[in-house]
Every structure is written in structure tokens, then in C-alpha cells.
Amino acid sequence: MTYCVALSVDEGIVFLSDTRTNAGVDHISTARKMSVFEQPGERVLVLLSAGNLSLTQAVLRELSEPSDPLEPTLWTVATMADAAGVVGRAVRNVHQRDSQALQQFGVDFNCSFILGGQIAQGDPDDPARALPRPRLFMIYSAGNFIEASSVNPYFQIGESKYGKPIIDRVLVPQTPLDEAAKCALISMDSTLRSNLSVGLPLDLLVYQKDALRVTRFVTVTQDNAYYQMIHRTWGERLRQVFAEIPDPDWQDTAAIPHADIEGESVLYRAPSGAAHDALDVRPAQTLAQSDKPKTPR
């Protein structure tokens, strides 16, 4: 499996992907899931991939060696939306060519992509040429795609559930670019902690708006000092905050009405002559925020 995430903020886009591939516990390897298409001063496009490795590589081959040389390519399209359409067309071409044969062997057509970047419009020598904003898209296995927005400024593919909570709590369009990179790394660390099918090394690319070239790229290994600090500090601070939250304060109360939950009781008594479906009338309890300070451990 894999985990790839891209975060779009006002200052640019952060892309992060792992490199682990596996076809069972005895067949674990590494493969790059980030591909960069760069023409400095004119365009930068970053493609992240997840799913069946043979399919994602087939799509990349279709992008680099298109079946129809007359069709637009990632190097010639004028807009990022057109670029997403090129990737979608490549996915459909691979599906039309290979899906029937794959079905005969019980292999699902499983691949998805994240595409982001920026394409300049107009003459490169014209100082007034247009610089449309960077854009981010998710492309599905059917070749259709959606675009990120200020309401949903990020996309994930692969093992997304473990790294989602931190992004939902932290990321907004106004988040500074370096903070977005830190958020992506924490999201990845949470995923690595909970899922063995995602693994180091990581590819991290940070694209700064209007740069029209790759501005920051690093391969993060186990020995990377910053990643080790993220891994250590995030775990320690989570345990610290958890320990500081007060424990539940259980309070008896007879004021909780039973009429609303009649027939839904989960408390049962052994039969003692009364009807078996009689409600348990023991005083219920409720949780309240304690006024007592948390006792240090």
C-alpha cells in the first residue's frame, strides 16, 4: 500500500509520499511514487500515485510515451485543468488496454493520482504574462477528477485514515508553507506508526507559488534529524496533553429520565419474580467536568 498527501495553501503546495510497496509480507520493496514534470520558468507539475504499482507505472509510461502523439501532453497543455484531463485520459487508455486481461487473473483496476502545480500563460519574455494560481487535483481510477478548494484544501490517496485528523484540525488556506510541510510530516508519521504497509524513505517537495521551478525537495530517511525530532516530539506531546486532561468525574443522579430510553436499557438484572423486561431503576450516572485539578503522575 502507500500514503501520499498534498496540501494546497495560499503560499503554494506541499507534496509528500512514502516509497514502500508490497505484495505480501515476503515481498516488500521500495518504489518512487512522486513524479515531477519541470520546465523552469514555464511549468512545474507534480504527480503522486497510489494503487497497483504495475498500473501506476503503465500510466506514467502512457504520459511519457502517449499512444497518440497528436494528443496534448503534460508539456504542452495550457492549464492545470487540462493537465488533469491528460492524466485522466492516460488512466482510461491503460484501462481499455489492460483491464480485461487483469480481470481474468482476479486483479482489480486500482490506481489513483494527485496532480498539482502551476503553469504560466503567455510569452516567457513578456513581463506581463499571466501566472494563474497553483492548482491541485485528485484523479480517480475512472479518469475523472476533482479539484481542491478553500473548503477542502488537501487530498490523500492510499492509507489516508491515520493521517487525516491532524490535517483536519490544523490546515487552513492561510497556513504558512513551512507549517503545511510540518503538518504533512506529522500526518505521515501518524500513518507510519499505525500501518506497516507505509514506510520510509519519504519524498517531500514544497512548491512555492509563482516560482515555476522546484524550490525545495528532500528525501527523508530514517536518519533525518528533523523527521526524528517530529517523531519524538509529537509522541511526547500527545502523551503530555493526554495526561493533562482531567479524568472523568462520575456523579450519581436520579434526575435522568428513563421514559426516553424505555426499551433501550442495557442494564439487566437476574429474574427475581419481576417481569424480565422491567427497567433497571438504579440511579444512573453522568459524566461531569471535574473542578479538581488533575493529579500529576
N, C-alpha and C positions, 0 to 999 in steps of 0.2 A: 504494500500500500504506500501511501505518500501523504504529505501535507504541504500544501502551497497556500500562501496568503498574499494578497496585495491590498494596500491601504492607500486611498486617494485623499489627500488633504490639499488645502489651498496652496501650499508651497511646493507640491509635487506628488510623487507616488513612491511608495516603498514596496519592493518585491522580495519575498523570502520563500525558499523552497528547501526541502531536505533532499537527500540523494539515495535513500535506501530503496531497494527493490527486493522482492522476494516471491518465490513460487513454492512456499513451504519452508519449514524451519531448517531444512537441509540445503536450501538454495537461496541464500541471502547474499546480495551483491550491492553495488552502488552504480548509479547512473544519473547523469545530469538531467534535471527536469526544467531548467531555465535556459531559454534560447534568446539571444539578443541580436536584433537587426539594427545596425547603426550606420548612418551616413552623416558624419559630423557636420553640424550647421544646417542640416536639412530634415533629418528624422531620427528618432530613436523609438524602437518598438521592442517590448519585452513580452515573451510568451512563456507561460508556466503550464505544465501539463501534468495530468494525473490519469490513472487508469491502466489498462493493459499496455505494457511497455512496447510490444510489437506494433500496436495500433498507433500509439502516440508517435513512435518513430516513423511509421508509414505516413502519417500526416505531415511530419516535418520534411520527409522526402518529397511529398507532393508540393509542399510550399517552395522547396528549393529547386525542384525539377518538375514543374507543372505538366500535367498531361496535355494541356492545350497551351502552347507557348504564346498564343494570341490573347489569352485572358490576362487581366490585371494581376499584378503580384504585390507583395508587401513593399517592394522597392518603387512601385510606380503609382500606387493609389494616392488619391489627393487628400483623403480624410481618414481619421481613425475608424469611423463607422464603416467605410469601405474596406479597411484592413480587416475588421472583424468579419465582414462578409467574405473576404478571401479565405480566411481560416475556416469559416463555416462551409464554404464550397469544397475546400480540401477534405474536410471531415466527411462530407457526403460522397465525394469521389471514392474515398477509401471504403466507405460503407457499401457503395454499389459494387465495388470490385471484390471485396473480401468477405462481406457479412454472410453470404450464403454458404461459403466453404467453412467458415468458422462455426456456423450453426450445426453442421454435420458432425463436428467434434465436440459439441456442447459448450462452445466458448461464446460468451456474450460479447456484444459490441459495446465495450465500456471504455470511454475516454471523455475527458472534459478539459477545458483550457481557460486560462485567464490571459487576456491580452490588454496591455496598457502602453501608453507612451504619448508622443506628441509629433505632429507633422507640420512643418512650416508650409505656407502657401505663398506663391509668388516667386519672383526672381530673387535668387540668393544675393545678388548685388544691389538690390533695391532696399534701402534702409527703412522704407515704409511698408515692407511686405507684412502680410498678416501672420500672426502667431496665435492660432486657436489654442485654447486651453488644453492641457493634458487630459486624456480620457481613459476610462477603464471599462472593460467588457468581460463578461463571462460567456463562454461558448459551450453549448451542450453537445451531447453525442449525436443529436439530430442535425447539428449545424446551425441551429437557431441561437440567438444570443440576446443578452440584456445588458444595460449599461448602469454603472454605479451612479449614485446621486448624492446630494447632501443629506438625504434621509437614510440612505444605505451606502456609506462611503467605502465599503470594502467588500472583497469577495474571498471565499475559501473554496478549495477543492481537496478531495481526499479525506483524511481523518480530521474533520473540521470541528467536531463537538467539544473536544477537550480544550482547544484554544480559543473558543468563541467568547466565553464570559468576560475575560479581561478586555477584549476589544469592545464589546457592547458597553462596558462600564466607562471606558476611558476615551475612545476615539470620537472626535467631532471634526468637522472640516477645518476648524481653526487650530487644531493641534499642530504644534511645530514639527517640522520634518524629522528632526532627530528624536523627538519624543515618540513619533509614529514608528520609527525604526526600533526604539526600545520596546514599544508595545508589541510589535511583531515578534521580537526575540522572546519576550515573556510568553506570548501565545505559543510559540514553538516549543519553549522549554516545558510548558504545561503538557503539551502533546507528547513530547519525548518521555516525560515522567510516567505517562499513563498508557502508552501504546508502543509495543516493541516493534511494530511494523514501520515506524518512522525513526530515522536515525541520522546521525552526523556522518559526514560534514554537511554544512548548510551553505547555500549560496544566497548572499544578501546584496541586493542592488538598490541604491537610493537615487532616484532621478529628481533633480531639481528643476522646477518649472522654468521653461524658456531656455534651458541650457543647450538643448539639441545635441547633446553628447552624453555619454555615460560619465557621471560625475563621481560616484562612489560605488565601488564594488569590492566585496571581500568574500573569501571562502572561509567559513568559520569551522575550525576543527575543535577537537576535544581540548586542545592545549590553549585555545584562545583565552587570554586573560579577562577580557571584558565579558565574554559569554560565561566563564566560570564565576565571575562576580555576580552576574544576573542570576544564575542558577542557585548560588549560595544565598544571596541576599533575599531573593523572592521567597524561598522556602522559609528562611528565618523570620522574615517579617510577617508572613502568613501565620506562622505558629504564634508569634508575639501578639498579633491582633486577635487571633482566636482566643488566646489565654486571657486577654484583657476584657473580652465581652462577658458581662455578668452571666452566671449560671441561671437556669430557670428558678423562679420563686413560686413554689406550689402553694396555693391558698385554697382552703376549703370554702365552699359557698353553697348555700341552699337556695340561692335565688335564680339558678339557671333553670328555665322552664323545660319540662320534659315533653310537653304536648307536641312541640315542633319536631321531636325526634322519635315519637312513638312508632314502634315497629322497626326502628333503625338501631336499637340498642346493641352494643357489642359486649355488654356485661351480662353474664348468665350465672344463675345460681343453681345448685343441685336441687332437684324436686323435693319439696318438704310438705306436700299436701296442697300447696297452692297451684294455681294454673301455671303450666310451663311457660306460657308467653307473658307472664306478669312482668312489668317493668322493674328493673332494679332501682330501688329508691334510695340507695346510699347517696350521701352528699357528693355531688360532683366536685371536681377541682378545676381550677383555671390557672393559666399562666399569667403572671404579672411581672412588670419590670421591677426588679428589686431596688430599694433605696440604699441597700447596704453596699459598700464598696467591695469590689472583687478581692478576695483574699489572694495575696501573691503566693505563687507556688515555689 
